[in-house]
Structures are given as C-alpha cells and as structure tokens.
Amino acid sequence: MDEVIGNLWISPNITENIEKESYYNILVGNTINLKYIPTKFSMGFLLTVSGLDKEQNHTMKIEVKSPMNEVAPYTLDIAKEQLLSIHHTDSFTISGDLNNFDIIQEGIYTFSAYIDGKELNSYRVAFKKEGD
C-alpha cells in the first residue's frame, strides 16, 4: 500500500452570528475579521487524499482547535465501495461543511485533517474582532 498523503483547503461560508447579523471579511494572510466575538462560524472544506487502501473502509476526521486548545471534531466514514472506481494512482476528494463551530475568543484556530488517525495536513486561520 502507498503512503496516504493529503491536502486540506478551508474557505469561509457566510454564517449567522449570535447577534443575528452575517458578516465576514477575508484579509491577506488567512485572517478573518468578525463584527462580534463570541460567535458561531461555518467553513467549507476540501480534502484531497491519495494512497488510500481500496480494500478497507476509512475514517476522515477534521479537528478545529481553538487558541485555548479546545477541539471540535468532525468525522466522516469513507466506505471502500466509494473507492472502487478510483485508480490506485488517483486521488480522492472529499468536500463538506464544518458547521457552527464556536469562535469564543480572538486568535489562531487550527484545522487538522486525519485519515484513520494519521494527521495529513493542517490549516491555520486567525480570527480577530473588527476594529482591534
């Protein structure tokens, strides 16, 4: 079996925060300015993986780690039947939404992707309160 490798991409979705307003602004350097913190936020993700064993099921997990090291996990099972049509040299792409995770303070939040417990890639985003 080949080594499993992967890349994770994250992109913001408009979401309703606790003050019932939707607002975000993406700046260079993966910084998102929010009008209100604390708030709830959603992100779309795209995970491309290669080297998966087509003879077994797999579990994908994305963890969102806050600056206080609190973790919110999102998991998805990948059935081996989903992999049957993929050539062993091709990659497999998974997309979805990380819905309503809590942004409880400013700081850097880390999004880490795992397949079967092995960390593949991490993506960091800084959340700041607007005007600070």
C-alpha positions as CSV (number, residue, x, y, z in Angstrom):
1,M,0.0,0.0,0.0
2,D,1.2,3.5,-0.8
3,E,1.7,6.1,1.9
4,V,-1.5,8.1,2.5
5,I,-1.0,11.8,1.8
6,G,-3.5,14.6,1.6
7,N,-4.1,18.4,1.4
8,L,-6.8,20.3,3.2
9,W,-8.3,23.6,1.9
10,I,-10.7,25.7,4.0
11,S,-12.9,28.5,2.9
12,P,-15.3,30.7,4.9
13,N,-19.1,30.5,4.5
14,I,-21.4,33.3,5.4
15,T,-23.0,32.4,8.8
16,E,-25.3,34.0,11.2
17,N,-23.6,35.0,14.4
18,I,-25.1,35.3,17.9
19,E,-26.1,38.9,17.2
20,K,-28.2,37.8,14.2
21,E,-26.0,39.5,11.7
22,S,-23.9,37.9,9.0
23,Y,-20.5,39.4,8.4
24,Y,-17.0,38.4,7.5
25,N,-14.0,39.9,5.7
26,I,-11.1,37.9,4.5
27,L,-7.8,39.6,4.6
28,V,-4.4,38.6,3.2
29,G,-2.7,36.1,5.5
30,N,-5.8,33.9,6.3
31,T,-7.2,36.4,8.8
32,I,-11.0,36.8,9.2
33,N,-12.3,39.9,10.9
34,L,-15.7,39.4,12.7
35,K,-18.0,42.0,14.0
36,Y,-18.9,40.0,17.1
37,I,-16.9,37.6,19.2
38,P,-18.1,35.2,20.6
39,T,-19.9,33.9,17.5
40,K,-20.6,30.7,15.5
41,F,-18.9,30.3,12.2
42,S,-19.0,27.8,9.4
43,M,-16.3,26.8,6.9
44,G,-16.4,24.7,3.7
45,F,-13.6,22.2,3.3
46,L,-12.0,20.3,0.5
47,L,-9.7,17.4,1.4
48,T,-7.8,15.6,-1.4
49,V,-6.2,12.2,-0.4
50,S,-4.1,9.7,-2.3
51,G,-2.8,6.3,-1.4
52,L,-5.9,5.0,0.3
53,D,-6.2,1.2,0.6
54,K,-9.2,0.4,-1.6
55,E,-9.8,-2.9,0.3
56,Q,-10.9,-1.3,3.6
57,N,-13.2,1.4,5.0
58,H,-11.6,4.6,6.2
59,T,-12.5,7.4,8.7
60,M,-11.8,11.0,7.9
61,K,-11.7,13.5,10.7
62,I,-11.2,17.2,10.7
63,E,-10.4,18.8,14.1
64,V,-10.9,22.5,14.8
65,K,-8.5,23.5,17.7
66,S,-9.1,26.8,19.4
67,P,-6.4,29.1,20.9
68,M,-7.3,27.5,24.3
69,N,-6.6,24.0,22.8
70,E,-10.3,23.0,22.9
71,V,-11.1,20.7,20.0
72,A,-14.3,20.3,17.9
73,P,-14.1,17.1,15.8
74,Y,-16.0,16.5,12.5
75,T,-15.9,12.9,11.2
76,L,-17.0,11.1,8.0
77,D,-16.8,7.4,7.2
78,I,-15.5,6.5,3.7
79,A,-16.8,3.1,2.6
80,K,-14.5,1.0,0.5
81,E,-17.2,0.9,-2.2
82,Q,-16.7,4.7,-2.7
83,L,-13.1,3.9,-3.8
84,L,-13.7,1.1,-6.2
85,S,-13.8,3.3,-9.4
86,I,-10.6,5.1,-8.4
87,H,-7.3,4.1,-10.0
88,H,-4.6,3.4,-7.3
89,T,-2.6,6.4,-8.6
90,D,-5.5,8.8,-8.5
91,S,-6.6,11.0,-5.6
92,F,-9.9,11.0,-3.8
93,T,-11.6,14.3,-3.0
94,I,-14.0,14.9,-0.1
95,S,-15.9,18.1,0.4
96,G,-18.3,19.3,3.1
97,D,-19.1,21.9,5.7
98,L,-17.8,22.4,9.2
99,N,-20.9,23.9,10.6
100,N,-21.4,26.2,13.6
101,F,-18.1,25.9,15.5
102,D,-17.6,28.4,18.3
103,I,-15.3,31.3,18.0
104,I,-15.1,32.2,21.6
105,Q,-12.1,34.5,21.5
106,E,-9.7,36.0,19.1
107,G,-6.7,34.0,18.0
108,I,-5.4,31.3,15.7
109,Y,-7.7,28.3,15.1
110,T,-6.1,25.2,13.6
111,F,-7.9,22.9,11.2
112,S,-6.3,19.5,11.0
113,A,-7.2,16.6,8.7
114,Y,-6.8,13.0,9.6
115,I,-7.4,9.7,7.8
116,D,-7.6,6.7,10.1
117,G,-5.9,8.6,12.9
118,K,-3.0,9.8,10.8
119,E,-2.6,13.6,10.5
120,L,-2.3,14.6,6.9
121,N,-2.4,18.4,6.8
122,S,-3.2,21.5,8.9
123,Y,-4.5,24.9,8.0
124,R,-4.4,27.9,10.3
125,V,-6.8,30.8,10.3
126,A,-6.7,33.9,12.6
127,F,-10.0,35.3,13.8
128,K,-10.0,38.9,15.0
129,K,-12.7,41.2,16.2
130,E,-13.3,44.0,13.8
131,G,-11.6,47.3,14.8
132,D,-9.0,45.8,17.0
